[in-house]
Structure formats: structure tokens, C-alpha cells
Amino acid sequence: MLDGVFFARFNKRHLLLACSLFLPLLIAASPSQAQTKPLKKARLMVATGVLDVTYTEFTLPTILGYWKDEGYDVDVQPAGGSLQGFQQVIGGGADMAAGSGSAIVGAVATANLPLRVAMTMRNTDWAVAVDKKGPIQSAKDLKGKTIGVFNLATGGLPWLYALLRRNGYDPSKDIELVATAMGASPVQAMQAGRVQGLLYWGSAIASFENAGLEVREIIGDDWRAYPDYSIGVTQATIDKDPAMVIAVTRGIAKAMTFLAANPGCAIKLHWAAFPATKVAGVDDETLMKRDLHSVLRSIRSNQEAKEMFGKGTQQGAYDTAAWGKLIDFMVETKQIDKRVAPETLGANIPDLYKKMNDFDAAAVEASAKACKV
């Protein structure tokens, strides 16, 4: 696998290419590009091994100058898993991290870590992907099976454990978990019969379909109602620099708006800035079809979160009731042994979500639709 740090740092030549292709739109949408004030530094960890096209919410703000407009130079780095990212935040190695909502709750409940939710990006889109033509038809058929997971601390485990317990099974005895990471490994493990299911998030499952798997997705009836992928930050950072939290999350909110308006353009911009993430030996038309299939899964989850938690008007909103439901779910499924007060888990910044969404969404959408890359 190529070094993940490579993907997190822009190759200047390709970045200049991407920006030159998009320069007229950047000028129209970003009037403050000419600012000369030194940019403030911020570091954001993202729970993934590679910043591929399914993480364009975190690469577009740099490509399109959204963070520069806010006065920040944000260094985006892949963290591996959610726990690794949030550990970096707690340890001072990063200002913020994107990862599983259940990992944030778990860190607060079990270790009393001062993590807070700054932005709820997606609802839960985890599923157990099984062979569409195979014998596994429902959760009841998972007993005795081996399930592949990104890693053994992956954020989807609470959902799988709940599904098993609600069907009368003991997760510690009735299934086996093996780490299958990302890329070709999970697909090969399924095809070779080493695993009978893959517990992954939506865009990852879409990538498995792109690689040739035909899958059936097994989920719990209530899974989609829970918040999941979110931006975590410490209370100390909130108290010290709330403006940074607002600026970074607003850049992401703009990117999510752009992405939803023209995912094809977002993919092409990402390709130009990160050419090594393009699969070699595949023509652009085929690759676009595959990448679009994956990206649309992420967009769907982003939009569902906006509808459920932001009442259809706000990206990233923290819904106290929904997070309370997640916390209760984790207590019920024995992922944590004590309840966290959901009122204390959200980032305490006055009018945070109003400020996070304080940009001209129509202008961002127009610039996306006008993209000619």
C-alpha cells in the first residue's frame, strides 16, 4: 500500500493543475483568495487509511480554497481508525479528528476523556455485506460465521454486537472477527471464503461492489436513525480557539454542499490533486462510474444526517435526542457501562451550527454546477 501520508500532503504540481482548471470559479466563489495575512495552522485527522475520493469532504476545502478563505492552513492526515484519530486529539497531536460517533461516546464513558462532538457529518450507514447468492439471508444466519472488519476496534462493532444479541447470540462466542483492512484484501477474503461477511460503512461496501462482489446488506431496523461519523475535539481546544473549530467545520460544510451539487466534478478535482489515488490501468469513464458509485453512498449518508439532525437546513448539527439514543443503545449493548449525558457531549460554542452554515450555499452549488474540469 502507498504511504498514507503521501495522500494527506498535496503534490504542489498537481494541486496547481487542479486550481488552474478551476481558477475562474475559485475567483467567483472565493473573493478573499488574495488575502495576504499569514494563515493559521490546524491539523485534522481522518479515520481512514487512505484519503480516497470517498473523503472529498476533507480534501475539497483545500483544493477549492475554503479553509484559506477562513484564514487557515489545515493539514489533513489519515489516522487509520477512529480510536487512533481521537487519541491524537487527546494527546495533542491534532486539533480535531473525524471518526465514529460511537468511538467518541466510548472514550468519554469509559475513560472520561474530554472529547466533544463539533460536527455530526453522517448517520449510521454500516452494514454486514454477505454474498447475495449465498445462504446468509438475515442476521439469524450469522451464527458461526467469520466476519471481516477494517480493524478489531472499528466503529461498526456496536451495531454488529447489537444485531447478534437481539437475535439471541453471544458476539464473543458465536462469531469470529478478522481484520481485513481496505483495498483488495476484504474482497479477496470474501471470494476465497475466509470470511462470510464484511462489516463496513456504506462507501466501503460500494467499493467492494465496484471490485465485483454482489452483496446483500444485513442491518438492524433502527441503524439509520443514529448519528455516526463526526468531528471530535477536546473541550480545551474549544475553550482556547472556538474560531478554529468554526472555521474548519464551515470549510467541511461548504465542501459537502459542493460535493452534493456536483459529485463528478469533485471526483475529478480529487483525481487532479491526488493522482496516485486513481486506479491504474482503468479508463476514466469506467473509473468515474466506480468512484461515483462509492461517493454517492457517502453523499446519501451526509444528506440523511442533515435531514434527521439538522432539520433539513443545517449541515453538521448536533441533535441531543439522537445522541442520547446512541448512548442508550451503547449501554444496552454493553459497549459502555454508564450513561453519558448527551447535553454535555456537544461542543459548547454559542450558535455553532448557525455559524458553521453561515455561507452562501447557493453560490457554492452554482460554482459546482458550473465546473468544467
C-alpha positions as CSV (number, residue, x, y, z in Angstrom):
1,M,0.0,0.0,0.0
2,L,1.2,3.5,-0.7
3,D,2.2,5.6,2.2
4,G,-1.0,7.3,3.6
5,V,1.0,10.4,4.4
6,F,1.6,10.9,0.7
7,F,-2.2,11.2,0.2
8,A,-2.5,13.7,3.0
9,R,0.0,16.1,1.6
10,F,-0.7,17.8,-1.7
11,N,1.7,17.4,-4.5
12,K,2.2,21.0,-5.5
13,R,2.4,20.4,-9.2
14,H,-1.0,18.6,-9.3
15,L,-2.6,21.0,-6.9
16,L,-1.6,23.9,-9.2
17,L,-3.1,21.9,-12.1
18,A,-6.4,21.4,-10.3
19,C,-6.6,25.0,-9.2
20,S,-5.7,26.3,-12.7
21,L,-8.5,24.2,-14.2
22,F,-10.9,25.7,-11.7
23,L,-9.5,29.2,-11.4
24,P,-12.5,31.2,-12.8
25,L,-14.9,29.5,-10.3
26,L,-12.5,29.9,-7.4
27,I,-12.3,33.6,-8.1
28,A,-16.1,33.9,-8.2
29,A,-16.8,31.8,-5.2
30,S,-13.8,32.9,-3.1
31,P,-13.3,36.6,-3.2
32,S,-10.8,36.6,-0.3
33,Q,-8.3,34.4,-2.1
34,A,-6.0,37.4,-2.5
35,Q,-5.6,37.8,1.3
36,T,-2.0,38.3,2.4
37,K,-2.4,37.6,6.1
38,P,-0.4,34.6,7.3
39,L,-2.6,31.5,7.6
40,K,-3.2,30.0,10.9
41,K,-2.3,26.3,11.2
42,A,-4.7,23.5,12.2
43,R,-4.4,19.7,12.0
44,L,-7.2,17.3,11.2
45,M,-7.0,13.6,11.5
46,V,-9.4,11.4,9.4
47,A,-10.3,7.8,10.3
48,T,-9.2,6.1,7.1
49,G,-6.0,4.5,5.8
50,V,-6.1,6.5,2.5
51,L,-7.8,9.8,1.7
52,D,-9.5,8.5,-1.5
53,V,-12.5,10.0,-3.3
54,T,-14.9,9.0,-0.6
55,Y,-13.3,11.5,1.7
56,T,-13.5,14.5,-0.6
57,E,-15.3,16.5,2.2
58,F,-11.8,16.7,3.7
59,T,-9.8,17.4,0.5
60,L,-12.1,19.8,-1.3
61,P,-11.7,22.6,1.3
62,T,-8.0,22.9,0.4
63,I,-8.5,22.3,-3.3
64,L,-11.2,25.0,-3.5
65,G,-9.7,27.4,-1.0
66,Y,-12.5,27.2,1.5
67,W,-10.1,26.9,4.5
68,K,-7.8,29.6,3.1
69,D,-10.8,31.9,2.9
70,E,-11.3,31.2,6.6
71,G,-7.7,32.1,7.3
72,Y,-6.4,28.6,7.9
73,D,-4.0,26.1,6.5
74,V,-5.4,22.8,7.6
75,D,-3.1,19.8,7.4
76,V,-5.3,16.7,6.8
77,Q,-3.8,13.3,7.7
78,P,-5.2,9.8,7.6
79,A,-5.4,8.3,11.1
80,G,-6.1,4.7,10.4
81,G,-9.1,4.1,12.6
82,S,-11.4,6.2,14.8
83,L,-9.6,5.5,18.0
84,Q,-6.2,6.3,16.6
85,G,-7.6,9.7,15.4
86,F,-9.2,10.6,18.7
87,Q,-6.1,9.5,20.6
88,Q,-4.1,12.0,18.5
89,V,-6.6,14.7,19.5
90,I,-6.4,13.8,23.2
91,G,-2.6,13.6,23.1
92,G,-2.2,17.0,21.3
93,G,-1.0,15.6,18.0
94,A,-4.1,17.0,16.2
95,D,-6.7,19.7,16.8
96,M,-9.6,17.7,15.6
97,A,-10.4,14.3,14.2
98,A,-13.2,12.7,12.1
99,G,-14.3,9.3,13.2
100,S,-17.1,7.1,14.5
101,G,-19.6,8.7,16.9
102,S,-19.6,5.6,19.0
103,A,-15.9,5.9,19.5
104,I,-16.4,9.4,20.9
105,V,-19.1,8.2,23.3
106,G,-16.9,5.2,24.3
107,A,-13.9,7.4,25.0
108,V,-16.0,9.7,27.2
109,A,-17.9,7.0,29.0
110,T,-15.0,4.5,29.7
111,A,-12.0,6.8,30.2
112,N,-13.7,10.2,31.0
113,L,-11.8,11.8,28.1
114,P,-12.8,15.4,27.4
115,L,-13.9,14.8,23.8
116,R,-16.8,16.7,22.4
117,V,-18.8,16.5,19.1
118,A,-18.2,19.5,16.9
119,M,-19.9,18.3,13.8
120,T,-22.2,15.3,13.0
121,M,-21.5,14.5,9.4
122,R,-23.3,11.3,8.7
123,N,-25.8,8.9,10.1
124,T,-25.0,5.2,10.5
125,D,-24.5,3.5,7.2
126,W,-22.8,0.4,8.4
127,A,-23.9,-3.0,7.2
128,V,-22.8,-6.6,7.1
129,A,-22.2,-7.3,3.4
130,V,-22.7,-11.0,2.5
131,D,-22.8,-12.9,-0.7
132,K,-26.0,-12.0,-2.5
133,K,-26.3,-15.6,-3.9
134,G,-25.2,-17.3,-0.7
135,P,-27.1,-18.9,2.2
136,I,-26.9,-16.0,4.6
137,Q,-30.3,-14.3,4.3
138,S,-30.6,-12.5,7.7
139,A,-28.9,-11.9,11.0
140,K,-30.0,-15.3,12.2
141,D,-27.7,-16.9,9.7
142,L,-24.6,-15.2,11.0
143,K,-24.0,-17.6,13.9
144,G,-20.7,-19.5,13.5
145,K,-19.5,-17.2,10.7
146,T,-16.3,-15.3,10.3
147,I,-16.8,-11.6,9.7
148,G,-14.1,-9.3,8.2
149,V,-13.7,-5.8,9.7
150,F,-11.4,-2.9,8.9
151,N,-9.7,-3.4,12.2
152,L,-10.6,-5.0,15.5
153,A,-11.6,-1.7,17.1
154,T,-13.6,-0.5,14.1
155,G,-16.6,1.8,14.9
156,G,-19.2,-0.5,13.4
157,L,-18.8,-3.2,16.1
158,P,-21.5,-1.9,18.4
159,W,-24.0,-2.3,15.6
160,L,-23.0,-5.9,14.8
161,Y,-23.0,-6.8,18.5
162,A,-26.5,-5.4,19.0
163,L,-27.7,-7.2,15.9
164,L,-26.4,-10.5,17.2
165,R,-27.7,-10.1,20.8
166,R,-31.1,-9.2,19.5
167,N,-31.1,-12.5,17.7
168,G,-30.1,-14.4,20.8
169,Y,-26.4,-14.8,20.0
170,D,-23.3,-14.0,22.1
171,P,-20.9,-12.0,20.0
172,S,-17.9,-13.3,22.0
173,K,-18.7,-16.9,21.2
174,D,-21.0,-17.1,18.1
175,I,-18.9,-15.3,15.5
176,E,-15.2,-14.8,14.7
177,L,-13.8,-11.4,13.7
178,V,-10.7,-11.0,11.5
179,A,-9.1,-7.7,10.4
180,T,-9.3,-7.3,6.6
181,A,-8.3,-3.7,6.3
182,M,-9.2,-2.0,3.0
183,G,-8.4,-2.2,-0.7
184,A,-8.3,-5.7,-2.3
185,S,-7.9,-7.6,1.0
186,P,-11.6,-7.7,2.1
187,V,-12.8,-8.6,-1.4
188,Q,-10.2,-11.4,-1.7
189,A,-11.1,-12.7,1.7
190,M,-14.8,-12.9,0.8
191,Q,-14.1,-14.5,-2.6
192,A,-11.8,-17.1,-1.1
193,G,-14.3,-18.0,1.7
194,R,-12.0,-16.9,4.5
195,V,-14.9,-14.6,5.7
196,Q,-18.6,-15.0,5.1
197,G,-19.4,-11.3,5.8
198,L,-17.8,-7.9,5.8
199,L,-18.8,-5.3,8.4
200,Y,-18.1,-1.9,6.8
201,W,-19.5,1.5,6.2
202,G,-21.5,2.4,3.1
203,S,-18.9,3.8,0.7
204,A,-16.5,0.9,1.5
205,I,-19.2,-1.6,0.6
206,A,-19.8,0.3,-2.6
207,S,-16.1,-0.1,-3.4
208,F,-16.4,-3.9,-2.8
209,E,-19.3,-3.9,-5.4
210,N,-17.0,-2.0,-7.7
211,A,-14.5,-4.8,-7.4
212,G,-17.0,-7.4,-8.4
213,L,-18.7,-8.6,-5.3
214,E,-22.5,-9.0,-5.4
215,V,-23.7,-8.4,-1.9
216,R,-26.8,-8.4,0.3
217,E,-26.6,-5.9,3.2
218,I,-27.8,-7.0,6.6
219,I,-28.6,-4.2,9.0
220,G,-30.7,-3.6,12.1
221,D,-34.1,-2.0,11.6
222,D,-33.1,1.2,13.6
223,W,-29.5,1.6,12.5
224,R,-30.1,4.5,10.1
225,A,-31.6,6.6,12.8
226,Y,-28.3,7.0,14.8
227,P,-25.7,9.7,14.4
228,D,-22.3,8.3,13.4
229,Y,-19.3,9.8,11.6
230,S,-18.5,13.0,13.3
231,I,-15.8,15.6,14.1
232,G,-14.4,15.3,17.6
233,V,-12.5,18.0,19.5
234,T,-11.4,18.4,23.1
235,Q,-13.0,20.8,25.5
236,A,-9.6,22.5,26.0
237,T,-9.4,23.3,22.2
238,I,-13.0,24.6,22.2
239,D,-12.2,26.9,25.1
240,K,-8.9,28.0,23.6
241,D,-9.8,28.5,20.0
242,P,-13.6,28.3,19.1
243,A,-12.9,30.3,16.0
244,M,-10.7,27.5,14.6
245,V,-13.5,24.9,15.3
246,I,-16.0,27.0,13.4
247,A,-13.6,27.7,10.5
248,V,-12.6,24.1,10.0
249,T,-16.1,22.8,10.2
250,R,-17.5,25.5,8.0
251,G,-15.0,24.6,5.3
252,I,-16.2,21.0,5.5
253,A,-19.8,22.1,5.3
254,K,-19.1,24.0,2.2
255,A,-17.3,21.0,0.7
256,M,-20.3,18.8,1.5
257,T,-22.5,21.3,-0.3
258,F,-20.3,21.4,-3.3
259,L,-20.0,17.6,-3.4
260,A,-23.7,17.0,-3.3
261,A,-24.2,19.5,-6.1
262,N,-21.7,18.0,-8.5
263,P,-20.0,14.8,-7.3
264,G,-18.5,14.1,-10.7
265,C,-16.6,17.4,-10.6
266,A,-15.5,16.7,-7.0
267,I,-14.1,13.4,-8.1
268,K,-12.1,15.0,-11.0
269,L,-10.7,17.7,-8.7
270,H,-9.6,15.0,-6.3
271,W,-8.0,13.0,-9.1
272,A,-6.1,16.0,-10.2
273,A,-4.8,16.8,-6.7
274,F,-4.2,13.1,-5.7
275,P,-3.3,11.3,-9.0
276,A,-2.0,8.3,-7.0
277,T,-5.5,7.5,-5.8
278,K,-6.6,6.8,-9.3
279,V,-6.6,3.1,-10.1
280,A,-4.0,2.4,-12.7
281,G,-5.0,0.7,-16.0
282,V,-8.6,1.7,-15.8
283,D,-10.1,4.2,-18.3
284,D,-11.6,7.4,-16.9
285,E,-15.1,6.6,-17.9
286,T,-15.1,3.2,-16.0
287,L,-13.2,4.7,-13.1
288,M,-15.7,7.6,-12.8
289,K,-18.6,5.1,-12.8
290,R,-17.0,3.2,-9.9
291,D,-15.9,6.2,-7.9
292,L,-19.3,7.8,-8.3
293,H,-21.0,4.7,-7.0
294,S,-18.9,4.9,-3.9
295,V,-19.2,8.7,-3.4
296,L,-23.0,8.7,-3.8
297,R,-23.1,6.4,-0.7
298,S,-21.3,9.0,1.4
299,I,-23.5,11.8,0.0
300,R,-26.6,9.9,0.9
301,S,-25.5,9.5,4.5
302,N,-24.5,13.2,4.7
303,Q,-27.9,14.2,3.4
304,E,-29.8,11.8,5.7
305,A,-27.9,13.3,8.7
306,K,-28.8,16.8,7.6
307,E,-32.5,15.9,7.3
308,M,-32.6,14.0,10.6
309,F,-30.3,16.0,12.9
310,G,-30.3,19.4,11.2
311,K,-34.0,19.6,10.2
312,G,-33.0,19.7,6.6
313,T,-31.4,23.1,6.9
314,Q,-28.1,22.7,8.8
315,Q,-25.0,20.6,7.9
316,G,-23.3,19.1,10.9
317,A,-25.9,19.8,13.6
318,Y,-25.7,18.1,17.0
319,D,-29.1,16.6,17.9
320,T,-29.2,15.9,21.6
321,A,-32.0,13.4,21.4
322,A,-30.4,11.4,18.7
323,W,-27.1,11.3,20.5
324,G,-29.0,10.3,23.7
325,K,-30.5,7.4,21.7
326,L,-27.0,6.4,20.6
327,I,-25.7,6.5,24.2
328,D,-28.6,4.4,25.4
329,F,-28.0,1.9,22.6
330,M,-24.4,1.5,23.6
331,V,-25.4,0.9,27.3
332,E,-28.0,-1.6,26.2
333,T,-25.4,-3.5,24.0
334,K,-22.8,-3.4,26.8
335,Q,-20.4,-1.3,24.9
336,I,-20.3,1.1,27.8
337,D,-21.3,0.5,31.4
338,K,-22.5,4.0,32.3
339,R,-24.6,6.7,30.5
340,V,-23.1,9.9,29.3
341,A,-25.3,12.9,29.5
342,P,-25.9,13.9,25.8
343,E,-26.3,17.5,26.8
344,T,-22.6,17.6,27.8
345,L,-21.3,15.8,24.7
346,G,-21.9,18.5,22.1
347,A,-19.3,21.3,21.6
348,N,-20.3,24.3,23.7
349,I,-19.8,27.1,21.3
350,P,-22.7,29.7,21.1
351,D,-24.6,29.4,17.8
352,L,-22.0,26.9,16.5
353,Y,-24.3,25.3,13.9
354,K,-25.6,28.7,12.7
355,K,-22.1,29.9,12.2
356,M,-21.0,26.6,10.6
357,N,-23.6,27.1,8.0
358,D,-23.1,30.8,7.6
359,F,-22.1,30.8,3.9
360,D,-23.8,31.3,0.6
361,A,-24.9,27.8,-0.2
362,A,-26.5,28.8,-3.5
363,A,-23.2,30.3,-4.7
364,V,-21.3,27.1,-3.7
365,E,-23.9,25.0,-5.6
366,A,-23.7,27.3,-8.6
367,S,-19.9,27.0,-8.7
368,A,-20.1,23.2,-8.5
369,K,-22.7,23.0,-11.3
370,A,-20.5,25.3,-13.5
371,C,-17.5,23.1,-13.1
372,K,-15.8,22.3,-16.4
373,V,-12.9,20.2,-15.2
